[in-house]
């Protein structure tokens, strides 16, 4: 199993936690972004900087992810593409996207986008919190325990 991090929006609160797990598990990791994003120096981490542009990082991840890999991302369309390749996706708030729930999340995301595009003002996601960090840590830890 390999780890891919969709790093452009990766919360700083999660970086030390994920870095520690990478080191402890000797987990081959790809940090993918369109600008320099660092979570630490490790022989297990490869930093991939893709070209500027919409979905360049997403496309890299989808082109390289394999069944059983784990992707850390809050991007629902990316998650849909990754799940279709039988890989796993954990969002930054600790929720897994899988074949049973990804279409629901995608429909909801698209509906909210249409509402915003029509001029309706909607609230964005709540700020990332310590509670979110804890939920992510629990989900990430359980996943790694099952896979190792």
C-alpha positions as CSV (number, residue, x, y, z in Angstrom):
1,X,0.0,0.0,0.0
2,X,1.1,3.5,-0.8
3,X,-0.1,6.9,0.4
4,X,-1.0,9.8,-1.8
5,X,-1.6,13.2,-0.3
6,X,-3.6,15.8,-2.3
7,X,-1.4,18.5,-0.7
8,X,-2.6,21.8,-2.0
9,X,-5.2,22.1,0.7
10,X,-3.7,19.8,3.3
11,X,-4.3,21.2,6.8
12,X,-1.1,22.1,8.7
13,X,-2.6,20.5,11.8
14,X,-2.4,17.1,10.1
15,X,1.2,17.3,8.9
16,X,3.0,16.2,12.0
17,X,0.5,13.4,12.6
18,X,0.8,12.0,9.1
19,X,4.6,12.5,9.0
20,X,5.0,10.4,12.2
21,X,2.9,7.6,10.7
22,X,4.9,7.7,7.5
23,X,8.1,7.3,9.5
24,X,6.8,4.7,11.9
25,X,5.2,2.5,9.2
26,X,7.9,3.1,6.5
27,X,5.0,4.1,4.3
28,X,5.9,5.1,0.7
29,X,4.2,8.5,0.3
30,X,3.6,10.8,-2.6
31,X,2.9,14.4,-1.7
32,X,1.2,15.9,-4.8
33,X,0.7,19.6,-5.3
34,X,1.1,22.4,-7.8
35,X,3.4,24.4,-5.5
36,X,5.9,23.4,-2.9
37,X,4.2,21.9,0.1
38,X,6.3,20.1,2.8
39,X,5.3,17.8,5.5
40,X,8.9,16.9,6.5
41,X,12.0,15.2,5.1
42,X,12.0,11.5,4.9
43,X,13.3,8.8,2.6
44,X,9.7,7.5,2.4
45,X,8.3,10.7,0.9
46,X,8.5,11.8,-2.7
47,X,7.3,15.4,-3.5
48,X,5.6,15.7,-6.8
49,X,5.0,19.2,-8.1
50,X,2.6,19.2,-11.1
51,X,2.0,21.9,-13.6
52,X,-0.3,24.8,-12.7
53,X,-3.9,24.2,-13.7
54,X,-7.2,22.8,-12.7
55,X,-7.1,19.1,-11.7
56,X,-3.4,18.6,-12.6
57,X,-2.6,17.2,-9.1
58,X,-5.9,15.2,-9.2
59,X,-4.9,13.7,-12.6
60,X,-1.5,12.7,-11.4
61,X,-3.0,10.9,-8.4
62,X,-5.6,9.1,-10.5
63,X,-3.0,8.1,-13.1
64,X,-0.7,6.6,-10.5
65,X,-3.0,5.3,-7.7
66,X,-3.6,1.5,-7.5
67,X,-6.1,-0.6,-5.8
68,X,-5.5,-0.7,-2.1
69,X,-3.6,2.6,-1.9
70,X,-4.8,5.4,0.3
71,X,-5.4,8.9,-0.8
72,X,-5.8,11.8,1.6
73,X,-8.0,14.5,0.1
74,X,-11.1,16.6,0.6
75,X,-11.8,16.8,-3.1
76,X,-15.0,14.8,-3.8
77,X,-14.6,14.6,-7.6
78,X,-11.1,13.3,-7.1
79,X,-12.4,10.8,-4.5
80,X,-15.0,9.5,-7.0
81,X,-12.2,8.9,-9.5
82,X,-10.0,7.2,-6.9
83,X,-12.8,5.0,-5.5
84,X,-13.5,3.8,-9.1
85,X,-9.9,2.4,-9.2
86,X,-10.6,0.4,-5.9
87,X,-8.3,2.7,-3.9
88,X,-9.3,4.2,-0.5
89,X,-9.9,7.9,0.2
90,X,-9.9,9.6,3.6
91,X,-10.9,13.2,3.8
92,X,-9.2,15.6,6.2
93,X,-12.0,15.5,8.7
94,X,-11.8,11.7,9.1
95,X,-14.5,10.5,6.8
96,X,-13.8,7.7,4.3
97,X,-15.3,7.8,0.8
98,X,-16.2,4.4,-0.6
99,X,-18.3,2.8,-3.3
100,X,-21.4,3.0,-1.0
101,X,-21.2,6.7,-0.2
102,X,-19.2,8.6,-2.9
103,X,-22.1,9.1,-5.3
104,X,-24.2,10.6,-2.5
105,X,-21.4,13.0,-1.6
106,X,-20.8,13.9,-5.3
107,X,-24.5,14.6,-5.9
108,X,-24.6,16.8,-2.8
109,X,-21.5,18.7,-3.8
110,X,-22.8,19.3,-7.3
111,X,-26.2,20.5,-5.9
112,X,-24.5,23.0,-3.6
113,X,-22.4,24.2,-6.5
114,X,-25.5,24.8,-8.6
115,X,-27.1,26.7,-5.7
116,X,-24.1,28.9,-5.3
117,X,-23.9,29.4,-9.1
118,X,-27.5,30.6,-9.1
119,X,-26.5,33.5,-6.8
120,X,-27.6,31.9,-3.5
121,X,-25.2,32.6,-0.6
122,X,-24.4,29.4,1.2
123,X,-22.1,28.7,4.1
124,X,-18.8,27.0,3.4
125,X,-17.4,24.3,5.5
126,X,-16.6,25.0,9.1
127,X,-13.0,25.9,9.9
128,X,-10.8,23.0,10.5
129,X,-10.6,22.2,14.2
130,X,-8.9,20.0,16.8
131,X,-12.0,17.8,16.8
132,X,-11.5,17.3,13.0
133,X,-7.9,16.5,13.7
134,X,-8.9,13.8,16.2
135,X,-11.5,12.3,13.8
136,X,-8.9,12.2,11.1
137,X,-6.3,10.6,13.4
138,X,-8.7,7.9,14.5
139,X,-9.7,7.0,10.9
140,X,-6.1,7.1,9.7
141,X,-4.8,5.0,12.5
142,X,-7.5,2.4,12.2
143,X,-6.9,2.1,8.4
144,X,-3.2,1.7,8.8
145,X,-3.6,-0.9,11.6
146,X,-5.9,-3.0,9.3
147,X,-3.5,-2.7,6.3
148,X,-0.3,-3.5,8.1
